[in-house]
Amino acid sequence: MRKYFILCLMCLISLMGCAHVEEEVIPPIVEPEVIPPSPLESIDLSLKPNEAGQIMVLMYHAISLEEDVWARTPDNFRKDLQTLYDQGYRPISLLDFALGSINTEAGKTPVVITFDDGRINNFNYLEDGTMDPESAVGILVNFHEAHPDFPLEATFFLTDDNFFGQRDSIGKKLNYLIEQGMDVGNHTQTHVNFTKVTTQEEIEREIGGQAQAIEKWLSSDYTVNTMALTYGSRPQEDALKAYLATGSYEGIPYENKVLLNVGSNPSPSPYQLTFDPLSIPRIRASELETDGLGLYDYLDVFIQYPERRFISDGVQSIVTVPTELIDQVNIPEGYQLNPYE
């Protein structure tokens, strides 16, 4: 009897113990916080980035069968592009350059390509409707297709109203350029010499009227806001010079965020204190009568003095410069200065 009682008691205790066993709770797995690496860590200082260096803005006009002071043959234009590519230059849009929005590949140098006047040899369609491979646009497109890391960036400054010389194709051409990421800019209605202009109204008609003449062909909301000064000229009266940048024509305002001069020397970096987007110098892309101020002259200068050349750090929001140049730079809002020894 006693054994039976003990046995029952043990069973009862066992049952009571089982009743109080709680289900084991497995704590959730807490992933460690992942802190993204700083963009600074991605910058390769062995490439010697210098975003206070100079940038070439190239000025072209015609593409023709014969080389001239203001014309390049198709083969010579191809040679220019290949030379730029081989020496580490990569095109960037004019507006991105002027605004300091530079995302050029690390170790490479941005270059800006511009064409004045909007001639048919800049952008031509053949009789069968295909693009002329010997025109400036045809050469640029074909070079980009062969070298995808050479961005398709160029700005074409247009004068008069028969843009690129084929009136039936104006809209098609302008919209093609914009769709491909290239740009069009203002070069006045009549290719006026502003040193001879004496009234506000004439300036506003030449600039505002031309901006409207270009924009009416565009199917997007594209705004013409860059201008290559004809002959590099400005009004003699200081009071009139402001209308090169802003004004209105027939009640419609215009604003040029960029004004380009005629060629002479490389431009300061957009991060340089001396940079002025309303007075950007250009280099004549020629090998004739350059007086030491042409494209190949400055390519040689940058080879001889590499410290003068803009070298990208590859990160748009960071401005990397050698320590000795930090007092020469102006850092845009939202950007970070990255000096190094």
C-alpha positions as CSV (number, residue, x, y, z in Angstrom):
1,M,0.0,0.0,0.0
2,R,2.8,2.3,0.9
3,K,4.5,1.6,-2.4
4,Y,1.4,2.4,-4.2
5,F,1.0,5.7,-2.4
6,I,4.5,6.7,-3.2
7,L,4.1,5.7,-6.8
8,C,0.9,7.8,-7.1
9,L,2.6,10.8,-5.4
10,M,5.5,10.6,-7.8
11,C,3.1,10.5,-10.8
12,L,1.2,13.5,-9.4
13,I,4.4,15.5,-8.9
14,S,5.5,14.6,-12.4
15,L,2.1,15.8,-13.8
16,M,2.3,19.0,-11.9
17,G,5.8,19.7,-13.2
18,C,4.7,19.1,-16.7
19,A,1.8,21.4,-16.3
20,H,4.2,24.2,-15.3
21,V,6.6,23.8,-18.2
22,E,6.4,26.7,-20.5
23,E,7.1,26.6,-24.2
24,E,10.6,27.6,-24.9
25,V,10.8,31.1,-26.5
26,I,13.4,31.5,-29.2
27,P,14.6,35.1,-29.3
28,P,14.4,36.7,-32.8
29,I,17.6,37.0,-34.8
30,V,18.9,40.5,-34.7
31,E,20.8,41.4,-37.8
32,P,23.8,43.6,-37.2
33,E,23.4,47.1,-38.4
34,V,25.0,47.6,-41.8
35,I,26.7,50.9,-42.1
36,P,27.2,51.8,-45.8
37,P,30.8,52.7,-46.6
38,S,31.6,56.4,-46.9
39,P,31.9,57.6,-50.5
40,L,35.3,58.9,-49.5
41,E,36.5,55.3,-49.1
42,S,35.8,54.7,-52.8
43,I,38.1,57.4,-54.0
44,D,41.4,56.1,-55.4
45,L,43.9,58.8,-54.4
46,S,46.6,56.9,-56.4
47,L,44.9,58.4,-59.5
48,K,45.9,61.8,-58.2
49,P,42.4,63.4,-58.6
50,N,42.5,67.2,-58.9
51,E,39.1,68.8,-59.3
52,A,40.5,72.2,-59.1
53,G,42.3,71.7,-62.5
54,Q,41.4,73.2,-65.9
55,I,38.9,71.9,-68.4
56,M,38.8,72.3,-72.1
57,V,35.7,73.6,-73.8
58,L,36.3,73.0,-77.5
59,M,34.9,75.2,-80.2
60,Y,34.2,73.7,-83.6
61,H,32.4,75.2,-86.6
62,A,32.3,73.3,-89.9
63,I,33.0,69.8,-90.9
64,S,34.2,69.9,-94.6
65,L,36.2,68.0,-97.1
66,E,39.0,70.6,-96.9
67,E,40.7,71.6,-93.7
68,D,40.5,75.3,-92.9
69,V,40.9,77.6,-89.9
70,W,37.3,77.2,-89.0
71,A,36.7,73.7,-90.4
72,R,37.8,70.1,-89.7
73,T,37.7,67.3,-92.2
74,P,35.7,64.3,-91.1
75,D,39.0,62.3,-90.7
76,N,40.6,65.0,-88.6
77,F,37.5,65.3,-86.4
78,R,37.7,61.5,-85.9
79,K,41.3,62.0,-85.1
80,D,40.4,64.6,-82.5
81,L,37.9,62.3,-80.8
82,Q,40.3,59.3,-80.8
83,T,43.1,61.5,-79.4
84,L,40.9,62.8,-76.6
85,Y,39.8,59.2,-75.8
86,D,43.3,57.8,-75.8
87,Q,44.5,60.6,-73.5
88,G,41.7,60.0,-71.0
89,Y,39.2,62.8,-71.8
90,R,35.5,62.1,-71.6
91,P,32.7,64.5,-72.9
92,I,30.3,66.1,-70.4
93,S,27.3,68.3,-71.1
94,L,28.0,72.0,-71.1
95,L,25.3,72.7,-68.5
96,D,26.5,70.0,-66.2
97,F,30.0,71.4,-66.4
98,A,28.9,74.9,-65.7
99,L,26.8,73.8,-62.7
100,G,29.6,71.6,-61.3
101,S,27.5,68.5,-61.7
102,I,30.4,66.3,-62.8
103,N,30.3,62.5,-62.6
104,T,33.1,61.7,-65.0
105,E,34.8,58.4,-64.5
106,A,37.6,58.4,-61.8
107,G,41.0,59.2,-63.2
108,K,39.5,60.8,-66.4
109,T,39.1,64.4,-67.4
110,P,35.9,66.0,-68.6
111,V,35.9,67.9,-71.9
112,V,33.1,69.9,-73.5
113,I,32.4,69.7,-77.2
114,T,30.6,72.6,-78.9
115,F,29.7,73.5,-82.5
116,D,28.7,77.0,-83.7
117,D,26.3,78.1,-86.4
118,G,24.2,74.9,-87.0
119,R,25.5,74.2,-90.5
120,I,24.2,71.3,-92.6
121,N,27.6,69.6,-92.3
122,N,27.1,69.4,-88.5
123,F,23.9,67.3,-89.0
124,N,22.9,66.1,-92.4
125,Y,20.4,63.5,-93.7
126,L,21.2,61.7,-96.9
127,E,18.7,61.3,-99.7
128,D,17.7,57.9,-98.4
129,G,16.8,59.4,-95.0
130,T,19.9,58.0,-93.2
131,M,22.3,60.1,-91.2
132,D,25.3,61.3,-93.0
133,P,28.2,59.4,-91.4
134,E,30.6,62.3,-92.5
135,S,28.6,64.9,-90.6
136,A,29.6,66.0,-87.1
137,V,26.6,64.2,-85.5
138,G,27.1,61.1,-87.6
139,I,30.8,60.9,-86.5
140,L,29.9,61.5,-82.8
141,V,27.3,58.8,-82.8
142,N,29.5,56.3,-84.6
143,F,32.4,57.0,-82.3
144,H,30.2,56.6,-79.2
145,E,28.9,53.3,-80.5
146,A,32.5,52.1,-80.9
147,H,33.5,53.5,-77.5
148,P,30.5,53.4,-75.2
149,D,32.6,54.9,-72.3
150,F,32.9,58.1,-74.4
151,P,29.6,59.8,-73.6
152,L,27.5,61.2,-76.5
153,E,27.6,64.8,-75.3
154,A,27.9,67.9,-77.4
155,T,26.1,71.3,-77.7
156,F,25.1,72.8,-81.1
157,F,24.6,76.6,-81.1
158,L,22.1,77.7,-83.7
159,T,21.7,80.9,-85.6
160,D,19.1,82.2,-88.2
161,D,16.0,79.9,-88.6
162,N,17.1,77.2,-91.0
163,F,18.8,75.0,-88.4
164,F,21.2,72.5,-90.0
165,G,20.2,73.5,-93.5
166,Q,17.4,71.1,-94.2
167,R,14.2,72.9,-93.4
168,D,11.9,69.9,-93.8
169,S,14.0,68.0,-91.1
170,I,14.4,70.8,-88.5
171,G,12.1,69.2,-85.9
172,K,13.4,65.7,-86.5
173,K,17.0,66.8,-86.1
174,L,16.5,68.9,-83.0
175,N,14.4,66.3,-81.2
176,Y,16.9,63.6,-82.1
177,L,19.7,65.6,-80.5
178,I,17.7,66.1,-77.3
179,E,16.6,62.5,-77.1
180,Q,20.2,61.3,-77.5
181,G,21.3,63.5,-74.6
182,M,23.0,66.2,-76.7
183,D,22.0,69.9,-76.5
184,V,21.1,72.9,-78.6
185,G,21.9,76.5,-77.6
186,N,21.5,80.1,-78.7
187,H,23.7,81.8,-81.3
188,T,21.4,84.8,-82.0
189,Q,19.0,85.4,-84.8
190,T,21.3,87.1,-87.2
191,H,24.8,86.3,-85.9
192,V,25.0,89.8,-84.6
193,N,28.1,91.6,-83.4
194,F,27.0,92.8,-80.0
195,T,29.7,95.5,-79.9
196,K,27.6,97.4,-82.4
197,V,24.3,96.9,-80.6
198,T,23.1,100.0,-78.7
199,T,19.6,99.1,-77.5
200,Q,18.1,96.7,-75.0
201,E,15.3,95.8,-77.5
202,E,17.8,94.6,-80.2
203,I,19.6,92.4,-77.7
204,E,16.3,90.8,-76.4
205,R,15.1,90.2,-80.0
206,E,18.4,88.6,-81.0
207,I,18.4,86.3,-77.9
208,G,14.8,85.9,-76.8
209,G,13.5,85.6,-80.3
210,Q,16.1,83.0,-81.2
211,A,15.3,81.0,-78.1
212,Q,11.7,80.9,-79.0
213,A,12.5,80.0,-82.6
214,I,14.4,76.9,-81.4
215,E,12.0,75.8,-78.6
216,K,9.0,75.8,-80.9
217,W,10.4,72.8,-82.7
218,L,10.9,70.7,-79.6
219,S,8.4,68.2,-78.5
220,S,9.7,68.2,-74.9
221,D,9.8,70.9,-72.3
222,Y,13.4,71.6,-73.2
223,T,14.6,75.1,-72.4
224,V,17.3,76.9,-74.3
225,N,19.5,78.3,-71.6
226,T,23.1,78.3,-73.0
227,M,24.6,80.7,-75.5
228,A,27.8,81.0,-77.5
229,L,28.5,84.7,-78.0
230,T,28.8,85.5,-81.7
231,Y,32.4,86.7,-82.3
232,G,32.7,86.5,-78.5
233,S,31.2,90.0,-78.5
234,R,29.5,91.9,-75.8
235,P,27.8,95.4,-75.8
236,Q,30.1,98.3,-75.1
237,E,27.6,99.8,-72.6
238,D,27.8,98.1,-69.2
239,A,24.1,98.6,-68.7
240,L,23.3,96.5,-71.7
241,K,25.5,93.5,-70.9
242,A,23.1,92.1,-68.3
243,Y,20.6,91.4,-71.1
244,L,22.9,88.7,-72.5
245,A,21.9,86.6,-69.5
246,T,18.3,87.6,-68.8
247,G,15.6,89.5,-70.6
248,S,12.3,89.0,-72.4
249,Y,11.0,89.1,-75.9
250,E,7.3,89.7,-76.7
251,G,6.5,89.0,-73.1
252,I,8.3,85.7,-72.8
253,P,11.4,85.7,-70.6
254,Y,14.7,84.0,-71.3
255,E,17.6,83.1,-69.1
256,N,21.1,82.0,-70.2
257,K,22.8,80.1,-67.4
258,V,26.0,79.9,-69.5
259,L,27.7,82.3,-71.8
260,L,30.6,81.1,-73.9
261,N,33.4,83.3,-75.3
262,V,35.5,82.8,-78.4
263,G,38.3,80.4,-77.9
264,S,41.6,81.2,-76.2
265,N,42.4,79.0,-73.2
266,P,41.1,76.2,-71.0
267,S,38.4,77.1,-68.5
268,P,38.9,77.1,-64.7
269,S,37.2,74.3,-62.9
270,P,33.6,75.1,-61.9
271,Y,34.9,74.6,-58.3
272,Q,37.5,77.3,-58.7
273,L,36.9,80.7,-57.1
274,T,37.7,82.4,-60.4
275,F,35.0,80.4,-62.4
276,D,32.3,82.5,-64.0
277,P,29.5,80.6,-65.9
278,L,28.7,83.8,-67.8
279,S,32.2,84.1,-69.2
280,I,33.6,80.7,-70.1
281,P,36.6,80.6,-72.4
282,R,36.8,78.1,-75.3
283,I,39.7,76.5,-77.2
284,R,39.6,76.5,-81.0
285,A,39.6,72.9,-82.2
286,S,42.0,73.4,-85.1
287,E,45.5,72.9,-86.1
288,L,45.8,75.9,-88.3
289,E,46.8,79.4,-87.2
290,T,46.2,78.6,-83.6
291,D,49.0,80.8,-82.2
292,G,49.7,78.2,-79.6
293,L,46.1,78.3,-78.3
294,G,44.6,75.3,-80.2
295,L,43.4,71.9,-79.0
296,Y,46.7,70.1,-79.7
297,D,48.6,72.9,-78.1
298,Y,46.8,72.4,-74.8
299,L,46.9,68.7,-75.0
300,D,50.7,69.0,-75.0
301,V,50.5,71.6,-72.1
302,F,48.6,69.1,-70.0
303,I,51.0,66.3,-70.8
304,Q,53.9,68.6,-69.8
305,Y,52.1,70.0,-66.7
306,P,49.7,67.3,-65.5
307,E,49.0,69.3,-62.3
308,R,47.1,71.8,-64.3
309,R,44.6,69.3,-65.6
310,F,41.2,68.4,-64.0
311,I,41.2,64.8,-62.9
312,S,37.9,63.4,-61.6
313,D,37.6,61.5,-58.3
314,G,34.5,59.7,-59.7
315,V,32.1,60.9,-57.0
316,Q,29.9,63.7,-58.0
317,S,29.1,65.0,-54.5
318,I,32.8,65.2,-53.4
319,V,35.4,67.7,-54.6
320,T,38.9,66.2,-54.2
321,V,41.9,68.4,-54.5
322,P,45.5,68.4,-53.3
323,T,45.8,70.1,-50.0
324,E,47.7,73.1,-51.3
325,L,44.8,74.1,-53.5
326,I,42.0,74.2,-50.9
327,D,42.1,78.0,-50.7
328,Q,41.4,78.2,-54.4
329,V,38.1,76.3,-54.5
330,N,34.5,77.2,-53.9
331,I,32.5,74.1,-52.8
332,P,28.8,74.0,-54.0
333,E,26.1,73.6,-51.4
334,G,25.6,69.9,-50.5
335,Y,29.1,68.9,-51.7
336,Q,32.0,67.8,-49.5
337,L,35.6,68.9,-49.8
338,N,38.2,66.1,-49.8
339,P,41.7,67.5,-49.6
340,Y,44.7,65.1,-49.6
341,E,48.4,65.2,-49.4
